[in-house]
Amino acid sequence: MGIVSWIVLGLLAGGIAKLLLPGRDPGGLIGTTLIGIAGAFTGGWLSVRLLDKPIAGEFYDPATWGAAIAGSLVLLIAYRILFGHSRS
């Protein structure tokens, strides 16, 4: 998979993470989208480094989607913990 497909995967994973964790985010839609993209990259990297599970080169691989969504969830939770109370 190339960079563009990881970005698309991140956009979709960020949307799924937002559906799983509803509520107001400090960054809004753009912030959540960027967190989704970063989460896809982070989830893929962690899957390779920590779990010793290489990511397949296919866009429709369930393990790739799971890693991207998990990475997005982790970053979204961390973002809410760090910056969640900046709005009133």
N, C-alpha and C positions, 0 to 999 in steps of 0.2 A: 504494500500500500504506500502511496506517496503522501506528501504533505497535504495536498488538497483533500484527499480522502480522509485523512485524520482530522482536518478542520471540519469537514462535513459531519463526520462521526461525532466530533466534539459538540457541534451545534445540536445535534439530535440527542446526544447523551445529556447535555445541559438541560434540554427541555424535559427529558424523562426525569432527571434529578429534581427539577422544579416541581413536576407533578407529584413526585414521591415526598417532597418536603415543601408543602404549600406555605404561603405566608409572605410577608413583605421582606424584601431584601434591600439592604442599603444601596446597592448599585442599580436596582431596577432590571429591566430586560437586557440592556447592554452588558451590565456587570455579570448577570447570570450566564449570558452567552459566552462571555470571555472565560468565566470560571469553567464552563462546560468544555471549552476547547483545551484549556490548561489541564483539566481533569482527565481528558482522553489521553493526552500525552503522558501525564503523571501515572495514570493507571496502567498504561502500556509499559512504561519504564519500570514501575514497581513489580509488575507481573514477570518481567524478564529478570530483574535483579534479585528480588527477594523470594519469589516463588519458583524460580528456575523453570518457568513455563514460557517458552517462546511464543510470541504472537504470530498467528498465521498471516499470510499475505493476502487473505481474502477479506473483503469488506463485510460479508455476511456470516462470518464465523462467530458463534455464540460466545466463545471465550473472549474475543476481542471486544464485543459489545459489553460483556460483563465487566471487563477491566476498565473500559471507558466510563461506564455508568458508576462503578464503584469509586473511581478516581474523582468523578464529578461530585458525587455525594460527599466524599471526604473533604474536598476543597470548599464546597458550599457550606458544610457544617462549620469548618474552621473560619470561613469568612463571616458567618453569622455570629460566632463566638467573639471574634476580634472586633468587628465593626457593626454588630447588630443593634447597638443601643445609640447609634449616632443620630438617628431620627427620632422625633417625638411624635 
